[in-house]
Amino acid sequence: MILRRILYFMAGASALAVSAGIVMVALAYAEYALVKPALGPAGASGVVALTAAVMIGVIGLVLTMLAQPPKPKKNEEPPESLMDRVMEFVRSRPITAIGAALAAGLLVVRNPTYLGAAVRAFMNGVDAEPRPRRRTRK
């Protein structure tokens, strides 16, 4: 169910991005056609490029301002137990948690010794080196 919702969200986001791209190209052609008689082809191209640069700057500024993380509450105590820390992380960053779980699953499938290193690192809160595999001679 969650995977279906994520796929629908991704499909909707990509459709929105494609639609926005088509609208921007159509607006650029319209602006070029509007300015070309007054400034000529080179001037009209410059105006279109300047408009695109301003739009990119404004959208980047708005997205940067929206991406500010929420300020932590002053009286809130950090979770003490391991399970509380895990649940707090999953609640605050669900997409990151899903990506981390998928990456960890792929690593464990490829090399099971990483599971022990990941568990030790998570329990200790520091980087732990995986133990090298024992090689057997045949």
N, CA, C and O of each residue as an XYZ file, in Angstrom:
552
protein
N       0.826     -1.190      0.000
C       0.000      0.000      0.000
C       0.873      1.258      0.000
O       0.611      2.194     -0.755
N       1.905      1.282      0.841
C       2.770      2.448      0.897
C       3.561      2.576     -0.398
O       3.746      3.683     -0.904
N       4.028      1.455     -0.937
C       4.767      1.484     -2.187
C       3.898      2.033     -3.313
O       4.376      2.802     -4.147
N       2.640      1.649     -3.343
C       1.716      2.156     -4.365
C       1.560      3.670     -4.243
O       1.551      4.379     -5.249
N       1.439      4.159     -3.019
C       1.302      5.602     -2.809
C       2.572      6.335     -3.249
O       2.500      7.408     -3.848
N       3.725      5.752     -2.950
C       4.986      6.365     -3.363
C       5.085      6.397     -4.886
O       5.509      7.399     -5.461
N       4.698      5.305     -5.536
C       4.739      5.267     -7.001
C       3.777      6.282     -7.610
O       4.131      6.957     -8.577
N       2.561      6.404     -7.059
C       1.619      7.406     -7.553
C       2.168      8.819     -7.338
O       2.017      9.686     -8.199
N       2.799      9.042     -6.201
C       3.387     10.352     -5.928
C       4.489     10.655     -6.937
O       4.564     11.762     -7.469
N       5.345      9.666     -7.198
C       6.434      9.871     -8.153
C       5.889     10.107     -9.563
O       6.411     10.952    -10.290
N       4.848      9.373     -9.958
C       4.246      9.567    -11.276
C       3.622     10.955    -11.377
O       3.762     11.628    -12.399
N       2.941     11.381    -10.331
C       2.339     12.715    -10.327
C       3.393     13.805    -10.365
O       3.229     14.802    -11.069
N       4.480     13.627     -9.614
C       5.551     14.623     -9.598
C       6.229     14.709    -10.964
O       6.553     15.803    -11.426
N       6.446     13.566    -11.610
C       7.087     13.612    -12.930
C       6.145     14.217    -13.971
O       6.600     14.940    -14.857
N       4.848     13.938    -13.882
C       3.899     14.555    -14.806
C       3.851     16.067    -14.601
O       3.758     16.827    -15.565
N       3.914     16.494    -13.353
C       3.930     17.920    -13.056
C       5.202     18.578    -13.591
O       5.149     19.684    -14.127
N       6.342     17.904    -13.448
C       7.602     18.453    -13.946
C       7.593     18.555    -15.477
O       8.058     19.549    -16.034
N       7.073     17.547    -16.144
C       7.002     17.585    -17.618
C       6.063     18.696    -18.059
O       6.365     19.421    -19.007
N       4.940     18.837    -17.391
C       3.996     19.902    -17.740
C       4.619     21.271    -17.523
O       4.442     22.171    -18.344
N       5.339     21.437    -16.432
C       5.996     22.717    -16.176
C       7.043     23.014    -17.239
O       7.194     24.163    -17.652
N       7.760     22.004    -17.682
C       8.741     22.196    -18.742
C       8.095     22.622    -20.051
O       8.602     23.509    -20.737
N       6.979     21.994    -20.398
C       6.265     22.350    -21.632
C       5.756     23.784    -21.548
O       5.851     24.532    -22.521
N       5.219     24.173    -20.399
C       4.729     25.539    -20.220
C       5.874     26.536    -20.348
O       5.715     27.578    -20.984
N       7.024     26.233    -19.753
C       8.157     27.153    -19.818
C       8.667     27.311    -21.254
O       9.016     28.418    -21.664
N       8.713     26.228    -22.013
C       9.144     26.317    -23.411
C       8.145     27.145    -24.217
O       8.546     27.976    -25.032
N       6.850     26.925    -23.996
C       5.837     27.700    -24.715
C       5.928     29.182    -24.356
O       5.797     30.037    -25.232
N       6.152     29.496    -23.079
C       6.300     30.892    -22.670
C       7.559     31.512    -23.271
O       7.556     32.686    -23.642
N       8.628     30.734    -23.369
C       9.859     31.252    -23.971
C       9.644     31.576    -25.447
O      10.102     32.615    -25.923
N       8.952     30.698    -26.178
C       8.649     30.990    -27.589
C       7.771     32.237    -27.717
O       8.000     33.077    -28.588
N       6.780     32.351    -26.858
C       5.888     33.519    -26.916
C       6.651     34.804    -26.598
O       6.449     35.826    -27.255
N       7.504     34.757    -25.617
C       8.290     35.939    -25.265
C       9.242     36.307    -26.406
O       9.407     37.485    -26.722
N       9.854     35.317    -27.011
C      10.767     35.557    -28.139
C      10.016     36.226    -29.287
O      10.496     37.198    -29.870
N       8.840     35.699    -29.606
C       8.057     36.258    -30.705
C       7.592     37.675    -30.379
O       7.474     38.509    -31.277
N       7.329     37.950    -29.119
C       6.878     39.276    -28.711
C       7.997     40.306    -28.784
O       7.753     41.444    -29.184
N       9.228     39.932    -28.405
C      10.336     40.874    -28.304
C      11.132     40.966    -29.612
O      11.828     41.958    -29.830
N      11.047     39.971    -30.473
C      11.863     39.923    -31.702
C      11.669     41.145    -32.615
O      12.665     41.660    -33.123
N      10.465     41.627    -32.847
C      10.337     42.799    -33.738
C      11.048     44.048    -33.194
O      11.544     44.866    -33.968
N      11.094     44.189    -31.886
C      11.691     45.402    -31.317
C      13.211     45.288    -31.176
O      13.917     46.269    -31.406
N      13.730     44.116    -30.804
C      15.152     43.974    -30.509
C      15.928     43.134    -31.510
O      17.158     43.111    -31.473
N      15.243     42.458    -32.387
C      15.917     41.576    -33.332
C      16.123     40.195    -32.717
O      15.839     39.988    -31.537
N      16.617     39.248    -33.519
C      16.762     37.874    -33.022
C      17.740     37.746    -31.857
O      17.454     37.029    -30.898
N      18.873     38.414    -31.915
C      19.865     38.289    -30.838
C      19.351     38.920    -29.546
O      19.523     38.351    -28.468
N      18.733     40.072    -29.648
C      18.199     40.730    -28.452
C      17.066     39.933    -27.826
O      16.960     39.840    -26.603
N      16.224     39.362    -28.672
C      15.115     38.555    -28.155
C      15.644     37.306    -27.453
O      15.111     36.900    -26.420
N      16.684     36.702    -28.007
C      17.287     35.536    -27.349
C      17.875     35.923    -25.998
O      17.764     35.165    -25.034
N      18.494     37.083    -25.920
C      19.043     37.557    -24.653
C      17.968     37.803    -23.615
O      18.148     37.484    -22.440
N      16.848     38.371    -24.043
C      15.742     38.616    -23.109
C      15.179     37.293    -22.594
O      14.878     37.167    -21.408
N      15.037     36.313    -23.478
C      14.538     34.997    -23.056
C      15.514     34.357    -22.068
O      15.082     33.793    -21.063
N      16.807     34.431    -22.332
C      17.811     33.857    -21.426
C      17.804     34.580    -20.082
O      17.915     33.940    -19.036
N      17.674     35.906    -20.097
C      17.619     36.675    -18.854
C      16.380     36.310    -18.047
O      16.456     36.160    -16.827
N      15.254     36.168    -18.709
C      14.024     35.779    -18.016
C      14.165     34.394    -17.390
O      13.735     34.172    -16.258
N      14.767     33.467    -18.127
C      14.970     32.117    -17.589
C      15.902     32.149    -16.383
O      15.666     31.446    -15.401
N      16.965     32.963    -16.450
C      17.894     33.051    -15.322
C      17.219     33.638    -14.088
O      17.445     33.168    -12.973
N      16.399     34.655    -14.279
C      15.681     35.249    -13.143
C      14.704     34.241    -12.549
O      14.590     34.131    -11.328
N      13.996     33.503    -13.409
C      13.049     32.491    -12.905
C      13.780     31.400    -12.120
O      13.311     30.977    -11.063
N      14.913     30.950    -12.629
C      15.685     29.926    -11.926
C      16.155     30.458    -10.574
O      16.104     29.742     -9.573
N      16.606     31.697    -10.539
C      17.050     32.291     -9.281
C      15.927     32.423     -8.265
O      16.112     32.114     -7.088
N      14.765     32.880     -8.714
C      13.626     33.045     -7.799
C      13.156     31.688     -7.284
O      12.905     31.533     -6.089
N      13.037     30.707     -8.171
C      12.591     29.374     -7.742
C      13.613     28.755     -6.804
O      13.238     28.135     -5.808
N      14.900     28.911     -7.105
C      15.936     28.384     -6.211
C      15.892     29.037     -4.846
O      16.053     28.357     -3.833
N      15.676     30.352     -4.797
C      15.573     31.052     -3.521
C      14.371     30.581     -2.719
O      14.474     30.364     -1.512
N      13.235     30.424     -3.380
C      12.027     29.958     -2.679
C      12.231     28.541     -2.156
O      11.881     28.249     -1.013
N      12.795     27.655     -2.980
C      13.007     26.273     -2.531
C      14.027     26.205     -1.397
O      13.894     25.378     -0.495
N      15.037     27.062     -1.432
C      16.017     27.098     -0.345
C      15.364     27.556      0.951
O      15.654     27.016      2.019
N      14.496     28.533      0.863
C      13.818     29.020      2.062
C      12.843     27.968      2.602
O      12.672     27.848      3.815
N      12.205     27.210      1.709
C      11.281     26.171      2.154
C      12.006     24.963      2.735
O      11.426     24.214      3.520
N      13.262     24.768      2.360
C      14.013     23.595      2.802
C      14.642     23.780      4.173
O      15.325     22.872      4.647
N      14.443     24.901      4.821
C      15.004     25.118      6.150
C      14.423     24.077      7.112
O      13.205     23.909      7.172
N      15.275     23.382      7.858
C      14.752     22.383      8.791
C      14.021     23.068      9.948
O      14.341     24.203     10.300
N      13.050     22.386     10.534
C      12.339     22.983     11.662
C      13.272     23.156     12.853
O      14.167     22.340     13.075
N      13.062     24.204     13.602
C      13.906     24.471     14.764
C      13.536     23.505     15.888
O      12.354     23.298     16.160
N      14.547     22.907     16.548
C      14.251     21.955     17.623
C      13.674     22.676     18.842
O      14.000     23.829     19.124
N      12.816     21.963     19.542
C      12.233     22.525     20.756
C      13.281     22.505     21.859
O      14.049     21.550     21.978
N      13.311     23.558     22.664
C      14.351     23.687     23.676
C      14.172     22.717     24.834
O      15.160     22.229     25.383
N      12.949     22.431     25.210
C      12.696     21.594     26.386
C      12.622     20.111     26.060
O      12.443     19.283     26.952
N      12.756     19.783     24.808
C      12.630     18.384     24.410
C      13.917     17.627     24.724
O      15.005     18.048     24.330
N      13.787     16.509     25.437
C      14.942     15.682     25.779
C      15.181     14.668     24.675
O      14.228     14.173     24.074
N      16.445     14.352     24.398
C      16.711     13.342     23.371
C      16.251     11.964     23.855
O      16.307     11.671     25.049
N      15.800     11.126     22.926
C      15.364      9.786     23.327
C      16.535      8.981     23.893
O      17.669      9.086     23.426
N      16.227      8.180     24.906
C      17.285      7.449     25.604
C      17.508      6.049     25.049
O      18.651      5.641     24.846
N      16.449      5.322     24.806
C      16.636      3.937     24.383
C      16.874      3.870     22.870
O      16.571      4.812     22.137
N      17.407      2.767     22.435
C      17.712      2.552     21.026
C      16.431      2.589     20.189
O      16.402      3.195     19.118
N      15.395      1.950     20.673
C      14.145      1.901     19.919
C      13.524      3.293     19.810
O      12.947      3.630     18.776
N      13.634      4.103     20.862
C      13.120      5.470     20.808
C      13.886      6.289     19.770
O      13.293      7.086     19.043
N      15.201      6.091     19.702
C      15.997      6.811     18.717
C      15.616      6.407     17.303
O      15.508      7.256     16.419
N      15.411      5.110     17.088
C      15.032      4.627     15.763
C      13.671      5.185     15.364
O      13.508      5.670     14.244
N      12.698      5.125     16.258
C      11.359      5.603     15.938
C      11.352      7.115     15.700
O      10.633      7.594     14.823
N      12.132      7.861     16.457
C      12.219      9.305     16.262
C      12.817      9.622     14.889
O      12.361     10.537     14.202
N      13.840      8.859     14.497
C      14.451      9.063     13.177
C      13.457      8.755     12.061
O      13.360      9.505     11.090
N      12.718      7.653     12.199
C      11.763      7.263     11.160
C      10.636      8.292     11.067
O      10.185      8.606      9.966
N      10.176      8.820     12.197
C       9.115      9.832     12.171
C       9.593     11.142     11.557
O       8.851     11.786     10.815
N      10.822     11.538     11.859
C      11.301     12.828     11.377
C      11.763     12.769      9.918
O      11.657     13.763      9.199
N      12.274     11.620      9.474
C      12.789     11.501      8.104
C      12.357     10.164      7.486
O      13.176      9.252      7.366
N      11.095     10.038      7.097
C      10.629      8.733      6.604
C      11.264      8.317      5.278
O      11.580      7.141      5.098
N      11.456      9.246      4.354
C      12.033      8.878      3.058
C      13.486      8.445      3.231
O      13.928      7.479      2.610
N      14.225      9.160      4.074
C      15.614      8.786      4.344
C      15.674      7.420      5.013
O      16.557      6.618      4.707
N      14.750      7.151      5.914
C      14.727      5.852      6.591
C      14.446      4.723      5.604
O      15.050      3.655      5.699
N      13.543      4.948      4.667
C      13.238      3.921      3.661
C      14.466      3.675      2.787
O      14.818      2.528      2.509
N      15.113      4.757      2.358
C      16.325      4.610      1.537
C      17.438      3.907      2.286
O      18.137      3.069      1.717
N      17.610      4.241      3.566
C      18.646      3.585      4.366
C      18.337      2.109      4.552
O      19.241      1.274      4.510
N      17.080      1.784      4.756
C      16.705      0.381      4.927
C      16.952     -0.412      3.640
O      17.447     -1.538      3.687
N      16.610      0.173      2.505
C      16.860     -0.514      1.233
C      18.356     -0.689      0.979
O      18.795     -1.754      0.544
N      19.131      0.351      1.248
C      20.577      0.252      1.053
C      21.185     -0.785      1.994
O      22.039     -1.571      1.585
N      20.750     -0.788      3.244
C      21.260     -1.769      4.196
C      20.885     -3.190      3.776
O      21.689     -4.114      3.899
N      19.668     -3.355      3.283
C      19.247     -4.679      2.815
C      20.091     -5.167      1.648
O      20.469     -6.338      1.594
N      20.388     -4.265      0.711
C      21.232     -4.653     -0.424
C      22.646     -4.998      0.019
O      23.248     -5.942     -0.495
N      23.181     -4.236      0.974
C      24.520     -4.541      1.478
C      24.559     -5.889      2.183
O      25.503     -6.658      2.005
N      23.547     -6.174      2.974
C      23.522     -7.437      3.717
C      23.383     -8.617      2.763
O      23.976     -9.674      2.982
N      22.602     -8.436      1.710
C      22.448     -9.525      0.746
C      23.777     -9.804      0.049
O      24.140    -10.957     -0.182
N      24.498     -8.730     -0.285
C      25.775     -8.915     -0.986
C      26.878     -9.423     -0.067
O      27.690    -10.251     -0.479
N      26.921     -8.937      1.180
C      27.977     -9.337      2.101
C      27.413     -9.360      3.526
O      27.268     -8.303      4.141
N      27.096    -10.526      4.054
C      26.469    -10.604      5.369
C      27.345    -10.088      6.517
O      26.815     -9.807      7.592
N      28.649     -9.953      6.334
C      29.484     -9.454      7.432
C      29.204     -7.982      7.723
O      29.497     -7.498      8.816
N      28.638     -7.271      6.749
C      28.303     -5.870      6.989
C      27.168     -5.725      8.005
O      27.059     -4.691      8.664
N      26.330     -6.744      8.135
C      25.236     -6.667      9.103
C      25.786     -6.508     10.513
O      25.300     -5.675     11.277
N      26.792     -7.297     10.862
C      27.391     -7.181     12.189
C      28.031     -5.822     12.406
O      27.916     -5.247     13.488
N      28.707     -5.304     11.384
C      29.327     -3.986     11.496
C      28.277     -2.894     11.647
O      28.455     -1.955     12.423
N      27.178     -3.019     10.901
C      26.123     -2.011     10.997
C      25.455     -2.033     12.366
O      25.156     -0.982     12.931
N      25.224     -3.222     12.894
C      24.610     -3.328     14.223
C      25.545     -2.762     15.277
O      25.104     -2.036     16.169
N      26.844     -3.085     15.188
C      27.804     -2.541     16.153
C      27.888     -1.022     16.056
O      27.946     -0.335     17.076
N      27.894     -0.498     14.837
C      27.976      0.949     14.655
C      26.734      1.632     15.199
O      26.823      2.694     15.815
N      25.586      1.029     14.973
C      24.346      1.633     15.457
C      24.270      1.578     16.976
O      23.820      2.532     17.611
N      24.705      0.475     17.558
C      24.659      0.326     19.015
C      25.678      1.238     19.693
O      25.385      1.821     20.737
N      26.866      1.369     19.114
C      27.917      2.179     19.730
C      27.815      3.648     19.352
O      28.337      4.508     20.062
N      27.152      3.946     18.246
C      27.041      5.324     17.798
C      28.295      5.833     17.115
O      28.436      7.040     16.921
N      29.211      4.949     16.746
C      30.445      5.344     16.068
C      30.622      4.466     14.849
O      29.923      3.468     14.674
N      31.564      4.851     14.013
C      31.853      4.038     12.833
C      32.573      2.769     13.241
O      33.585      2.813     13.940
N      32.052      1.655     12.809
C      32.671      0.370     13.098
C      33.121     -0.251     11.789
O      32.413     -0.183     10.785
N      34.286     -0.850     11.803
C      34.823     -1.499     10.621
C      34.273     -2.919     10.534
O      34.213     -3.613     11.549
N      33.869     -3.370      9.340
C      33.427     -4.754      9.223
C      34.623     -5.686      9.348
O      35.733     -5.367      8.920
N      34.370     -6.831      9.939
C      35.434     -7.817     10.055
C      35.733     -8.392      8.681
O      34.813     -8.655      7.905
N      37.015     -8.591      8.368
C      37.325     -9.176      7.059
C      36.857    -10.626      7.007
O      36.876    -11.343      8.008
N      36.446    -11.027      5.834
C      35.992    -12.404      5.658
C      37.171    -13.354      5.716
O      38.270    -13.038      5.259
N      36.925    -14.514      6.282
C      37.944    -15.556      6.279
C      37.943    -16.234      4.933
O      36.895    -16.606      4.406
N      39.100    -16.385      4.396
C      39.193    -17.052      3.103
C      39.660    -18.469      3.327
O      40.629    -18.720      4.043
N      38.971    -19.367      2.717
C      39.332    -20.764      2.836
C      40.004    -21.193      1.545
O      39.633    -20.776      0.448
N      40.984    -22.022      1.714
C      41.690    -22.554      0.552
C      41.021    -23.818      0.097
O      40.582    -24.636      0.904
N      40.949    -23.969     -1.195
C      40.339    -25.172     -1.745
C      41.377    -26.080     -2.333
O      41.044    -27.149     -2.845
